[in-house]
Amino acid sequence: NLVLLLAALLPTVALLRKLAPPYIAPFLYWLLAMYAFNQVPDVFQPEPVLERIFFQVQMAATIAVLLFLQFRRKRALAAAAAQAAEEDAPVTSDSEAEAIQATQQAAPGDRRERSLQLTGYVISALLIGCVFSLLADFAGFTRLARFTSQATLNSLFAGMILFTGAQVCSSLLRLAIRLRPLNQLKMVARDGPLIEQRMTRLTVWLAVLIWVLASLDQLMLLSQIGDWLRNFFTTPLGIGQLKISLGDILRFGLILWGSVLVSRLVRYVLDQEVFSRIPLPRGIPYAISTMLNYLLLIGGVLLAIAATGISLDRFTIFASAIGVGVGFGLQSIVNNFVSGLIVLFARPIKVGDSVDLSGQSGRVQRIGIRASVLRTGAGADVIVPNSLLISNQVVNWTLTDPQRRIEVALNVGYDSDPERVMSLLTDIAKAHEDVLVSPSPNAQFIEFGSTGLQFKLYAWTANTDRLSAIRSDLLIQIHKALKRENIVLTAPG
């Protein structure tokens, strides 16, 4: 075991020496020397008296080394705090870029302080274990002293090995993200740092979990704690005739939580990688993503119920009660749910469409289970039940064509040249960058009004988000052109 541990610790310290900052390296070498020193009695197996004397000297030397390391750590921490104070001094440069760069350069100082503080916690824990072992040996509790010292150091070096493994996995992950084929994925190009951060955090938490289990095993507490937790979570609780345990409830919640995470992950991959590469009609990707979300969530609920050990036959009464409820009070909810499915599959209305419904005009933001969200031009979100989208008349301006027509009506004096007015209107519309060339702008002489000649300008645009702004621009340019040509506008009549 000693040879295996040393064989694992030597590359561990070598890797940590490369991964850890320079100010951590002395602590690693001292800890490795301490561990090798503490294994001497197991190798030579001296007489009990000599072994006890050696153990006391060993613990005293270990405590002295730890105190020396703590002193070195405090000096390094004070130097790091002084350096951070200098880096956090007010920036006198007028350049905002230089100020941002100075702020980013101060981050390594903060990481250095955190690393030194974490090292201090480790040294303090070792000191407590070693002092307790030395006092226990002086008091005659030899076996307790040996057990405490071995458990403390074995737990420490298990943590070192796991920490090194986590750092290596994180480095390999960063390397894999930057190489093909992963770097060709759009979700990696867009959210690469976030994915890397989440995966690194998962790796660290797994390492911490394994370290906790290994430490409890060293203290011979793993089996006892495991038995206690097993009894605690498997003890059945009676709810009428239903017997359920805390473990069943926990399993139910974890499966539901996992179903939600899987649903989010599937929708994210579909949106970023699949739908962005496969040309599909507008509305189909949203319908597929929404239906998969429903199926995964419903499947997760059924799987969670089955995992609790409760027979689904027990839900027949509950299902009957739901049927009665649908007949009386829940029919509107079911109607809206079914209407939402019809909207998703038939696609008379899609996310992003500009619609007019019941006096409200806006863009469809979301089609949900019960209702859809309509975003008006004033910035209000209107909640529309899905049944209204099926049963009521809805004007969909962008169902088959995103183009919208702009109409501008005006009256000019009877002494104006109709052909000149129509030419001016057409030229102004053609000159606007958001007006489509095809269909081309068209100006028409409508009729002779009571106050003047009536004209209308028809122009088409695909930029429906700026419909009002485009119309406003056209009105301004028409007013300027008529004023320049001395054409008088008259009141509508």
Solvent accessible surface area in square Angstrom, and as a share of the most:
residue,aa,sasa,rsa
1,N,149,0.76
2,L,41,0.21
3,V,116,0.67
4,L,129,0.64
5,L,66,0.33
6,L,50,0.25
7,A,59,0.45
8,A,38,0.30
9,L,0,0.00
10,L,105,0.52
11,P,68,0.43
12,T,8,0.05
13,V,6,0.03
14,A,57,0.44
15,L,78,0.39
16,L,5,0.02
17,R,93,0.34
18,K,170,0.72
19,L,72,0.36
20,A,19,0.14
21,P,48,0.30
22,P,103,0.65
23,Y,42,0.16
24,I,20,0.10
25,A,6,0.04
26,P,39,0.25
27,F,8,0.03
28,L,13,0.07
29,Y,111,0.42
30,W,97,0.34
31,L,13,0.06
32,L,28,0.14
33,A,55,0.42
34,M,8,0.04
35,Y,3,0.01
36,A,45,0.35
37,F,79,0.33
38,N,3,0.02
39,Q,12,0.05
40,V,48,0.28
41,P,19,0.12
42,D,85,0.44
43,V,87,0.50
44,F,150,0.63
45,Q,144,0.64
46,P,47,0.30
47,E,114,0.51
48,P,101,0.64
49,V,105,0.61
50,L,104,0.52
51,E,57,0.26
52,R,86,0.31
53,I,90,0.46
54,F,55,0.23
55,F,8,0.03
56,Q,37,0.17
57,V,86,0.50
58,Q,4,0.02
59,M,0,0.00
60,A,49,0.38
61,A,41,0.32
62,T,2,0.01
63,I,25,0.13
64,A,58,0.45
65,V,29,0.16
66,L,0,0.00
67,L,100,0.50
68,F,88,0.37
69,L,1,0.00
70,Q,25,0.11
71,F,113,0.47
72,R,91,0.33
73,R,24,0.09
74,K,115,0.49
75,R,149,0.55
76,A,21,0.17
77,L,41,0.20
78,A,64,0.50
79,A,55,0.42
80,A,2,0.01
81,A,48,0.37
82,A,56,0.44
83,Q,81,0.36
84,A,9,0.07
85,A,66,0.51
86,E,132,0.59
87,E,60,0.27
88,D,98,0.51
89,A,51,0.40
90,P,124,0.78
91,V,71,0.41
92,T,131,0.76
93,S,44,0.28
94,D,150,0.78
95,S,43,0.28
96,E,133,0.60
97,A,73,0.57
98,E,91,0.41
99,A,32,0.25
100,I,91,0.46
101,Q,100,0.44
102,A,32,0.24
103,T,97,0.57
104,Q,121,0.54
105,Q,108,0.48
106,A,11,0.08
107,A,38,0.29
108,P,66,0.41
109,G,9,0.09
110,D,64,0.33
111,R,127,0.46
112,R,57,0.21
113,E,40,0.18
114,R,142,0.52
115,S,33,0.21
116,L,0,0.00
117,Q,77,0.34
118,L,113,0.56
119,T,20,0.12
120,G,3,0.03
121,Y,152,0.58
122,V,50,0.29
123,I,3,0.01
124,S,42,0.27
125,A,60,0.47
126,L,3,0.02
127,L,26,0.13
128,I,126,0.64
129,G,9,0.08
130,C,1,0.00
131,V,60,0.35
132,F,97,0.40
133,S,0,0.00
134,L,26,0.13
135,L,110,0.55
136,A,8,0.06
137,D,0,0.00
138,F,119,0.50
139,A,67,0.52
140,G,44,0.42
141,F,125,0.52
142,T,45,0.26
143,R,212,0.77
144,L,77,0.39
145,A,0,0.00
146,R,49,0.18
147,F,74,0.31
148,T,22,0.13
149,S,4,0.03
150,Q,56,0.25
151,A,3,0.03
152,T,29,0.17
153,L,2,0.01
154,N,35,0.18
155,S,16,0.11
156,L,23,0.11
157,F,4,0.02
158,A,26,0.20
159,G,18,0.17
160,M,15,0.07
161,I,58,0.29
162,L,42,0.21
163,F,98,0.41
164,T,6,0.03
165,G,32,0.31
166,A,6,0.05
167,Q,52,0.23
168,V,49,0.28
169,C,68,0.41
170,S,5,0.03
171,S,37,0.24
172,L,108,0.54
173,L,39,0.19
174,R,85,0.31
175,L,94,0.47
176,A,40,0.31
177,I,16,0.08
178,R,145,0.53
179,L,95,0.47
180,R,185,0.68
181,P,101,0.64
182,L,70,0.35
183,N,55,0.28
184,Q,98,0.43
185,L,50,0.25
186,K,86,0.36
187,M,37,0.16
188,V,18,0.10
189,A,84,0.65
190,R,164,0.60
191,D,30,0.16
192,G,5,0.05
193,P,105,0.66
194,L,79,0.39
195,I,46,0.23
196,E,30,0.13
197,Q,94,0.42
198,R,136,0.50
199,M,82,0.37
200,T,35,0.20
201,R,117,0.43
202,L,95,0.47
203,T,30,0.18
204,V,62,0.36
205,W,161,0.57
206,L,94,0.47
207,A,15,0.12
208,V,63,0.36
209,L,98,0.49
210,I,91,0.46
211,W,96,0.34
212,V,59,0.34
213,L,79,0.39
214,A,34,0.26
215,S,17,0.11
216,L,37,0.18
217,D,83,0.43
218,Q,66,0.29
219,L,76,0.38
220,M,136,0.61
221,L,78,0.39
222,L,63,0.31
223,S,73,0.47
224,Q,105,0.47
225,I,62,0.32
226,G,22,0.22
227,D,70,0.36
228,W,154,0.54
229,L,73,0.36
230,R,140,0.51
231,N,95,0.49
232,F,94,0.39
233,F,63,0.26
234,T,82,0.48
235,T,72,0.42
236,P,87,0.55
237,L,80,0.40
238,G,52,0.50
239,I,113,0.57
240,G,76,0.73
241,Q,168,0.75
242,L,54,0.27
243,K,138,0.59
244,I,22,0.11
245,S,10,0.06
246,L,61,0.30
247,G,11,0.10
248,D,23,0.12
249,I,86,0.43
250,L,90,0.45
251,R,103,0.37
252,F,65,0.27
253,G,35,0.34
254,L,96,0.48
255,I,40,0.20
256,L,54,0.27
257,W,155,0.54
258,G,26,0.25
259,S,15,0.10
260,V,54,0.31
261,L,74,0.37
262,V,74,0.43
263,S,2,0.01
264,R,164,0.60
265,L,109,0.54
266,V,46,0.26
267,R,76,0.28
268,Y,67,0.26
269,V,48,0.28
270,L,27,0.13
271,D,73,0.38
272,Q,29,0.13
273,E,15,0.07
274,V,51,0.29
275,F,29,0.12
276,S,56,0.36
277,R,126,0.46
278,I,88,0.45
279,P,127,0.80
280,L,69,0.34
281,P,78,0.49
282,R,109,0.40
283,G,12,0.11
284,I,43,0.22
285,P,32,0.20
286,Y,54,0.20
287,A,7,0.06
288,I,70,0.36
289,S,5,0.03
290,T,7,0.04
291,M,39,0.17
292,L,59,0.29
293,N,24,0.12
294,Y,20,0.08
295,L,107,0.53
296,L,56,0.28
297,L,59,0.29
298,I,99,0.50
299,G,36,0.35
300,G,5,0.04
301,V,60,0.34
302,L,91,0.45
303,L,110,0.55
304,A,0,0.00
305,I,27,0.13
306,A,58,0.45
307,A,31,0.24
308,T,13,0.08
309,G,66,0.64
310,I,28,0.14
311,S,56,0.36
312,L,92,0.46
313,D,107,0.55
314,R,140,0.51
315,F,70,0.29
316,T,81,0.47
317,I,141,0.72
318,F,121,0.51
319,A,60,0.46
320,S,72,0.46
321,A,59,0.46
322,I,76,0.38
323,G,43,0.42
324,V,90,0.52
325,G,21,0.20
326,V,45,0.26
327,G,53,0.51
328,F,166,0.69
329,G,56,0.53
330,L,71,0.35
331,Q,108,0.48
332,S,63,0.40
333,I,88,0.45
334,V,60,0.34
335,N,79,0.40
336,N,11,0.06
337,F,68,0.28
338,V,68,0.39
339,S,6,0.04
340,G,2,0.02
341,L,42,0.21
342,I,77,0.39
343,V,1,0.00
344,L,5,0.03
345,F,129,0.54
346,A,70,0.54
347,R,64,0.23
348,P,50,0.32
349,I,5,0.03
350,K,13,0.06
351,V,44,0.25
352,G,21,0.20
353,D,0,0.00
354,S,14,0.09
355,V,3,0.02
356,D,40,0.21
357,L,6,0.03
358,S,85,0.55
359,G,84,0.80
360,Q,78,0.35
361,S,64,0.41
362,G,15,0.14
363,R,73,0.27
364,V,7,0.04
365,Q,88,0.39
366,R,126,0.46
367,I,4,0.02
368,G,7,0.06
369,I,94,0.48
370,R,109,0.40
371,A,10,0.08
372,S,4,0.03
373,V,20,0.12
374,L,6,0.03
375,R,103,0.38
376,T,19,0.11
377,G,87,0.84
378,A,102,0.79
379,G,36,0.34
380,A,53,0.41
381,D,78,0.41
382,V,38,0.22
383,I,96,0.49
384,V,12,0.07
385,P,41,0.26
386,N,0,0.00
387,S,22,0.14
388,L,59,0.30
389,L,18,0.09
390,I,74,0.38
391,S,85,0.55
392,N,63,0.33
393,Q,159,0.71
394,V,34,0.20
395,V,62,0.36
396,N,30,0.16
397,W,112,0.39
398,T,7,0.04
399,L,77,0.38
400,T,128,0.74
401,D,64,0.33
402,P,78,0.49
403,Q,52,0.23
404,R,38,0.14
405,R,114,0.42
406,I,5,0.03
407,E,63,0.28
408,V,2,0.01
409,A,66,0.51
410,L,19,0.10
411,N,12,0.06
412,V,0,0.00
413,G,10,0.09
414,Y,118,0.45
415,D,134,0.70
416,S,15,0.10
417,D,79,0.41
418,P,43,0.27
419,E,135,0.60
420,R,100,0.37
421,V,0,0.00
422,M,60,0.27
423,S,47,0.30
424,L,14,0.07
425,L,1,0.00
426,T,26,0.15
427,D,80,0.41
428,I,25,0.12
429,A,0,0.00
430,K,123,0.52
431,A,88,0.68
432,H,30,0.13
433,E,159,0.72
434,D,30,0.16
435,V,11,0.06
436,L,44,0.22
437,V,131,0.75
438,S,87,0.56
439,P,55,0.35
440,S,65,0.42
441,P,9,0.06
442,N,68,0.35
443,A,6,0.05
444,Q,76,0.34
445,F,65,0.27
446,I,76,0.38
447,E,97,0.43
448,F,142,0.59
449,G,8,0.08
450,S,97,0.63
451,T,58,0.34
452,G,0,0.00
453,L,5,0.03
454,Q,31,0.14
455,F,2,0.01
456,K,61,0.26
457,L,1,0.00
458,Y,33,0.13
459,A,0,0.00
460,W,74,0.26
461,T,0,0.00
462,A,51,0.39
463,N,54,0.28
464,T,24,0.14
465,D,113,0.58
466,R,93,0.34
467,L,41,0.20
468,S,94,0.61
469,A,41,0.31
470,I,0,0.00
471,R,101,0.37
472,S,51,0.33
473,D,48,0.25
474,L,0,0.00
475,L,72,0.36
476,I,87,0.44
477,Q,81,0.36
478,I,8,0.04
479,H,101,0.45
480,K,113,0.48
481,A,2,0.02
482,L,3,0.02
483,K,150,0.63
484,R,164,0.60
485,E,63,0.28
486,N,132,0.68
487,I,20,0.10
488,V,97,0.56
489,L,77,0.38
490,T,41,0.24
491,A,67,0.52
492,P,123,0.78
493,G,52,0.50
